[in-house]
């Protein structure tokens, strides 16, 4: 289960940087990964590093993408608590 949810989480994070509707799927899949195993937190940290790198390199719609990404991370943190 961990490998499926983690792979889906990474794919949604990298493909959904410009689209809003993938964020809901990303949050759900990542939350299920976090519920399935504690080591998925390392994957979430790696996703955060990768997304910040992509956002800083692209700089296209920087504010909109960063706002969606950080709001998704806040929703994940609140859902896990």
PyMOL commands that set and color helices and strands:
alter all, ss='L'
color gray80, all
select helices_A, chain A and resi 2-15+21-36+40-58+62-80
alter helices_A, ss='H'
color red, helices_A
deselect
rebuild
show_as cartoon
